[in-house]
């Protein structure tokens, strides 16, 4: 294609390859880029599904530069807009070649943007969907020569996508009002067949040119690790093993982002937070410092898409599990965009799934069903022993032919394998006998013989197949149905929220079964965090000592039985772990152990010191003094001042106010004092603020039901609606003071 083109107001007659080299500096196109650009320049609507790192942005940037008029790029990611505009301005010599139009601009900046647009200087205008749909903007855009519209992150159109945004569903009618003839290019990095269909229908692009690249990111390493109580320590260890490399850590909440970022900072990691709750200046500054490599790690919320175009991110860690495979794929996709190393580590605990399920409450039933199904897929991915890469590609409708990808934890460390031919055939028979009308969970109940109300209502307890697999549990059968899906013996009807259907291959298998081998799934509920926390790497005690840790736990158990107290009241796990790192052999050193104060050390410390001293001598341990994982410094408040104020029975609200703290922050300081073994009596305040029945229930929980003193566990057990977190924390202080200290 050689026709007259305008690039930065200079008339040129160049091929696409020459423009690519002269403006962007690349010598050749990636994958299908050139075909996509040719199709768009030919006036066609184009739908592009291309993984992160595949070069989507160039598919609209290059044609925009060489087309008459201005291309409007619609994106939900303000950070990405700014990043791309900066990059385009750096490629060229004219500042006005690309602009952003959003609510962050002041009046003078907005006037400058409009002037450049009217003059024809601007080739690419980045707008958020909200800006595009404003009436005054629509009228202004109608006056411009629009070359084409580019809809980035097109998966936001679909309710089945991981990042559904209702305003995206209004884009097509608005685009038609602005320009009847301008072509549309829609782009996404993640689209299951269902999401793809939704996008095409909503944008009226069913007959458009479709360009779909492979979802396989061969350079990315996928691993799922058990999330223990010491996840922050495991995270710090991983980051320090990858020192000097750029990485992203994803967390579920803004609060957790701040907490993790601060903890990383005080432990020598150059890290900054990034979430929607930060003011614009801080957010932009943190992003820029990450891009400029002033910091190594950005800690961000899963809910907030960063949109950062940084090619050399070497690791992506999920502190909390994402809500869907699509979220996981897109977020991990930010690693290794340059084709280099990309480690994708996820810390998984089923507790995180329960938290995500709680967030669904109150939403419309249909939305809850979709969210549950997406979440179930995530659980299957985390717990399965099947190749991670194969599972991801299967989710997006792509078949991965290789048996071993050699770049995920399941392939590099395969689990025990066994034959499941008969069980798979029985699972398929069950789907057939239930008329192919039920989801996997219901089918598992049929297999194990669970005659609950749902089963009896549809008379499935009378089927010949009912209970045929009762010698195995529900989790096992879920793995069998998952394996059947991967083997393409079953299909999942997405339109009907995941109902299982037999494929032709599945029907053939029932008649003529062949040998199928399956690996044992992971069981993270029974994962023992000792293997991570106290793994012996050297005689410096750097990672703790497995044998010593078990000895200390046994001693704690003996004392707890003797004292008739829960073990965590004696010493909490973090204290025992710290003992396995610091190896204290004197009472003075015991005082410096995490969570051990003078009172607790005096009461329980000596037998622990005796065991540690003997262990150190027998194993010739070199004791470190600098391996303690530091805690985040909080606002300064004197421990003595708090104790004296409580002795005088001053209102905790007044104490907090006098020191510029919130009540929650003051309670946090009191918790530290009590956790270290000091007894504090705040009954005068609790009795005034907390219902007496609530006090009784919470005390009973910690005394009889609790396995740990975790506030989160208590919230889950007691219910957040009936027992506010602040009440549980205060009564926990009362319990530890009266029973433990």
Secondary structure, 3 states (H helix, E strand, C coil): CCCCEEECCEEECCCHHHHHHHHHCCCCCCCCHHHHHHHHHCCCCEEEECCCCCCCCHHHHHHHHHCCCEEEEECCCHHHHHHHHHHHHHHCCCHHHEEEECCCCCHHHHHHHHHHHHHCCCCEEEECHHHHCCHHHHHHHHCCCEEEEEECCHHHHCCCCCCCCHHHHHHHHHHHHHCCCCEEEEEECCCCHHHHHHHHHHCCCCCCEEEECCCCCCCEEEEEEECCCCHHHHHHHHHHHCCCCEEEEEECCHHHHHHHHHHHHHCCCCEEEECCCCCHHHHHHHHHHHHCCCCCEEEEECCCCCCCCCCCEEEEEECCCCCCHHHHHHHHCCCCCCCCCEEEEEEECHHHHHHHHHHHCCCCHHHHHHHHHHHHHHHHHHHCCCCHHHHHHHHCCCCCCCCCCCCEHHHHCCCCEEECHHHHHHHHHHHHHCCCCCCHHHHHHHHHCCCCHHHHHCCHHHCCCCCCCCCCCHHHHHHHHHHHHHCCCEEEEHHHCCEEEECHHHHHHHHCCCCCEEECCCCHHHCCCHHHHCCCCCCCCCCCCHHHHHHHHHHHHHHHHHHCCCHHHHCCHHHHHHHHHHCCCCHHHHCCCCCCCHHHHHHHHHHHHHHHHHHHHHHCCCCCCCCCCCCCCCCCCCHHHHHHHHHCCCCHHHHHHHCCCCHHHHHHHHHHHHHCCCCCCCHHHHHHHCCHHHHHHHHHHHHHHCCCCCHHHHHHHHCCCCCCHHHHHHHHHHHHHHHHC
